[in-house]
Amino acid sequence: MTLELTNLTKTFDETKAVSGIDLKIDRGQMFGMLGANGAGKTTTFRMIIGLLDPTSGTAEWSGSRIDYSRTHLIGYLPEERGLFPKLTVKEQLIYLMRLNRMKKQDIITEMRKWLERFQVENYENKKVEELSKGNQQKIQFMAAVLHKPELLILDEPFSGLDPVNSDMLKEAVLDLQNEGTTIVFSSHQMRNVEELCDELIILKNGSAVLQGNLSEIKKSYNMKSIKIKADFDVDFLRDLPGVTDIAITKVETELKVDNEKTAESVFRSLAARGFVRKFEVAEPSLHDIFIDQAGGGEHE
């Protein structure tokens, strides 16, 4: 079971929302799709699940396009939430899961497992409009996974969640992956992507600007980060060739440099001035890579 996009393109009037995306995601893989607002993530998701027709190219799950005959194999959590505010949680999930060919008693059994897992057992008969934004998000997630889909697409799944509930959701996502679910998700929270994804794609203006294994991307990236603690003023470092950014706090100084040779130059300059308590060179964070590749777009 593989999700494969081949030259996937979508044009609205004269605007290319998505332009020639190629990727292959194998069963049980966790894949991150990143980009500023308007980069083409949601349009790509909608083409994958058959809500939008591509202008050209294909999006196939296990060798075939997803249509209404196969939607029970897919779970989708949209960025814009789609719950019915006047229905209770139980009514909501029974209605949606019946559309996914589940039997009523199976729905109730699975629902109660998830309600307990998310620590909202007492919300079964509450109306959605009575729930907090974070708890509505939990119910929306349940609506995407209750029928045990083969492919799960999550558009900003951590939106509106506090750190405790965000960790709870991450644990659930990892468990689903371990059970063999293929998962594709987008998030503006780079830390979540770093913790969950092995593979990713960064979109800008509908096109892929970076794609591949996250660890390999970080190793091959020239940009480096240096954390420094010294017994003297280090502001002079901002004028060294190859230093692209400097942030000085009460705790430490962090430099962004363009390559490892610049890091060596920084160290020599520091050593010539006095005692250095800390000098740590690290690979760039996903946040740094994202800003470098997708910066200048429309952000939240």
N, C-alpha and C positions, 0 to 999 in steps of 0.2 A: 504493500500500500504506500504509494508515493504521491505527493503533491508536486506537480510540475507546471511551471509557467514558461511559455515559449513565446518570445517576442511580444509579450502582452502590452497592448496599446489601447488607450481610450482618448478620443478627441471629442470635446464639446465645442461646437461651432468651429472657431479657429484656434482654440486652446487645447494643447496636448496636456491632459491631466496626468496621464501615465504614458511613458514612452519606452517601448522595447525592453521590458523586464524579462530576464531569463533567470530562473532558479529552480532547484530541485531539493525537496525536503523529504527525507525518508521517514518511515514509520518510527514513532517514538521520539522524534527529534524535537527539541525546543528551539524555535527560530524567532529572532527579534527583527521587527521592521521599524526603522526609525526615520524621523524626518520632522522638520518644522511644520506648523499648520499650513495646509495647502500643498504639501509635498507629493501627495498622491496615495497615501497609505489607505485611507478609507475607501477610495475608489478602487484600489487594488483588491481589498477585501471583498467588496461588493461584486466584483467580477468573478472572484474565486467561487463565491457561493451562488452565483447565478442571478443576483439581483440586477446586475447591469450586464449588457452584452458588450464584449470587446469590439473596438473598431477594427482591430486586427490582432492576430496572435491567438493563443489558446491558454486556458487554465483548466487542468485536468486532475482529478483525484482517481488514482488507480486506473489510469488510462482512459477515463471517460469524463466528459463535462458534467458538472453537478447541475441537475435540474430537479423539478419537484418530486420525481420518483426516487431521489437519493438524498433528500434533505434530512431524513431521519438519521443519516450517517454523520451529520455535521452539527456542531454546536457553535453558536455565534453570540457573542456579547458585543452589542454595538456601542459606540462612543456615546451616542444620544440614546438615553435609556428608553425602553419601550414597554413599561409596565402599565397596567390599568389601575389607576389610583383608587377606584371605588370597589374593586374586588379585594377579597381577603387573600392572604398569601396562599392558602390552600386552594381556593377557587382559581386563582391565577395559575398555579403550577399544574393543576389537573387539566385546565383548558389547554395550556401550551403543550403539555406532554401527550395529551390525547392526539394532538396534531402530529406528534412524533411517533404515533402508533403504539404507545404504551397502554397497558391495562390499568384501570383506575386503582386497583389494590396495589399494584406494583409501584405506581406513582406515589401513593401515600406512604408505602414502606420506605422508598428511597428518600422522599421528602423529609421524613422524620429523622433519618440518619444524618442528612445534611443540616437540618435545623439544630440537631444536637451538636454536631461538629462545630457549627458556627456560633454556638451558645445563644441561640434565639428560639429555643423550644416553645416559649410562651407566645410567639408571634404567629402561630399557625392560623389563628382565626382573627387576626388583626387586619384591617384594611391597609393597603400599601401606603396610602396618603398619611397614615398615622405613624409611619416609621421614619426614622432619621435617614439622611442621605446615605450614610454608611451602611445601614441595615438594608435599605433598598438595593444597594449595590450587591450585598450578599444574596438577596433573593434573585436579582437579575443574573448573577453568576450561576445560581442553582438552576435557573431556567435554561442555561446553556449546557449544563452537564448532566442533569438528572437522567437523561435517556442514554447515557454512556456512549457519546459519539466517538467515531474513529478519528475525526479531524475536528479540532477545537480552535476557533479564531476569536481572540480577545482584543478588542480595540480599547485601549486605555483602561485595563481592568482595575488598576489601583487608584483610580480617580476617586476622591472623596473619602478615602480610608485613612484612619489614623495609623500610627506605626504598629500598634498591637494587632489591629484587624488586617493591616497589610501583610504582616508576617503570617497570620492565619491563612490568608488567601494564597500566599506563596507556597506554604506547605501543602495546601490542597492541590495546587497546580503541579508541584513536583510529584506528588503521589499519583496523579493522573498520568503524568509522563512515564513513571515507573510501571504503570499498568499497560503501557503501550500506546497511549493516545498521542497523536501528532499534534503539536501545539504551535501556533503562530500568534505572536502578540506584538502590539505596539505600546510604547510607554514614553512619556516625557521624563520619567524618573530613571536616570541612567544607572543608578546603583542596582535597581531591580533587574535591569537587563544584564548587567555584568554578573549578577549572582545566579541568574537562571539560564542564560543562553550560551550555547557553544558557537552557533552560527548567527550571522546577522547581515542585514542589508541597510544601507543608509540612502534615503532618497532625497533629491533636491530638484524641485521643479519637475517632478514626474519621472526623473531619470535616476538610475543607480549611480552614485558617485563612489561608493565603497561597498565591498561585498566579500564575505569569506568567514573563516574561522577567527573568532575574537582573539584567542591567544596568539595566533600567528600574525594577525594584524598588529597587535600591540608590540610584538617582538620586532617586527619589520619597520615600525614607524620611527622616523628619524627624531621626532619631537621627544624630549625627555623632561622630566620634572626633578628638581633638586631641592631637598629640604635641608636647611642650614640653621645651626645655632652657633653663634660666635660671641666672643667677649669684646666685640668692637662693632662700630657702625658699618653695615654692609651695603649701604645705599649706593656706594660707588659701582656696585656690580651692574646696575642698570645700564651703564655706559659701555660695558664690554661687548665686543662684536659677537653676535650669535645669541645674545640674551633677548628673548622676545617678550618677556613679561616678568614682573617682580611684584610680589605681595608680601609686605612686611607687617607682621602682627606682634603682639607682646610675647607670644609663645615661640615663634620661629619665623624664618623667612623662606618663602617658596619661590623658586625661579623656574621659568619655562625657557628651555634652550633648544636650539634647532638640531643638535646632534651630540654624540658622545665626546667628540673632540673639543667642543665648546665646554662640556662639563669638566674635562681635564684642565682647560685654561682657567675656569672659575676656581677650581681647587688650588691651583698654583698661586693665583692672585690672593686667595684667602690665606694660604699658608705663609705667604710673605708678610702678612700684616699682623699675625698674632695667633692666639690659641683658638682652634675650632673644635667645639664640643660635639657637633653633629654635622655630617655631610653624607646625605643619602640620595643616590640617584635611582629613580624609579621609572618604569615604563609609563607612558601617558595613560590617564584614566579615559574611560569611554566618553566622559563629558568633554575632555580636551579634544579628543578625536572628532566628536560630533560637531563641536564649535568650529574646528578647523575645516571640516568637510562641508557642513551644511549651514554655516554661519551666513548671515545676510539675508536669510529668508524671513518669512512672517512667523513670529513667535507669539506664544500666549502672553 
